[in-house]
Every structure is written in structure tokens, then in C-alpha cells.
Amino acid sequence: MGDSVYKIIEVVGTSKTSWEDATKNAVKAAGLSVRDLRIAEITKLDTVIDKGEVVAFRARVSLSFKYDTDTKKKAKTKAK
């Protein structure tokens, strides 16, 4: 296995039903624009309260993805 480089981003997902759904929403949304997601780590959970009632669940999620080495090689080639 060769050396790898990973990037970590942070996103917040929301749901009206649960933290689990909030997490799934965060991962699903990030997956629309980021390829090859590898690990999701829930770093914070909280709720939105309105008039004494929980109205939304929020999950802050750190996501990692592997840099595409082929893309980096193509970028270097184009720059020359």
C-alpha cells in the first residue's frame, strides 16, 4: 500500500426526527460534491428548541476523503 493523503471537512446535517437522520443527511449532501468519502466522525450533537420543544436535531460531522493522486498528476501536467 502506497502513501496516502486525506482531507477532512466538517459539515452539519439537520433532521426533524433524529440525530441519526441528521448524520445521514450530512453525509448524503457532502457525497453529492465530494468523491470517495471514507470516514464520518460525529463531533457534536445538539438540538434546536422552540417554545420549550425540540424542533430539530443537528449533527456536526467530520468527513474524510482520499486525495485522488491521478487528479493531482493531471493538474501538474496541465500547469506545465
C-alpha positions in Angstrom: 0.0 0.0 0.0 1.4 3.4 -1.0 1.4 6.6 0.9 -2.0 8.4 1.0 -3.2 11.8 1.8 -6.6 12.6 3.3 -8.6 15.8 3.6 -11.0 16.4 6.5 -14.0 18.6 6.1 -16.8 19.5 8.6 -20.5 19.6 7.8 -23.6 20.0 9.8 -26.7 17.9 9.0 -30.2 18.6 10.3 -33.3 16.5 10.8 -36.7 16.9 12.4 -36.7 13.3 13.6 -33.3 12.2 14.9 -29.5 12.7 15.2 -29.1 9.6 13.1 -31.1 11.1 10.3 -29.2 14.4 10.7 -25.9 12.5 10.3 -27.2 10.6 7.2 -28.3 13.9 5.7 -24.9 15.4 6.2 -23.1 12.5 4.6 -25.5 12.3 1.7 -25.3 16.0 1.0 -21.5 16.0 1.2 -21.4 13.0 -1.1 -23.1 15.0 -3.9 -20.0 17.1 -4.4 -17.1 15.2 -2.7 -16.0 11.8 -4.1 -14.6 8.9 -2.2 -15.8 9.7 1.4 -14.0 7.4 3.8 -14.8 8.1 7.4 -17.6 10.0 9.2 -16.9 11.1 12.8 -19.7 12.7 14.7 -18.1 15.5 16.7 -21.1 17.3 18.2 -24.8 16.7 18.7 -27.3 19.4 19.5 -30.9 20.3 19.2 -32.9 23.3 18.2 -35.6 24.3 20.8 -38.6 26.4 20.0 -41.1 27.3 22.8 -39.7 24.6 25.0 -40.0 21.9 22.4 -37.3 20.1 20.4 -37.9 21.0 16.7 -34.7 19.8 15.1 -31.7 17.6 15.6 -28.2 18.7 14.4 -25.1 16.6 13.9 -21.7 18.1 13.3 -19.8 15.6 11.3 -16.1 15.5 10.3 -15.7 13.6 7.0 -12.5 12.4 5.4 -11.8 11.7 1.8 -8.7 10.5 0.0 -7.0 12.8 -2.5 -7.1 11.4 -6.0 -3.5 11.1 -7.0 -4.4 10.8 -10.7 -6.1 14.2 -10.5 -3.0 15.7 -8.9 -0.8 14.3 -11.7 -3.2 15.7 -14.3 -3.2 19.1 -12.6 0.7 19.2 -12.7 0.7 18.2 -16.4 -1.8 21.0 -17.3 0.2 23.5 -15.3 3.4 22.9 -17.3 
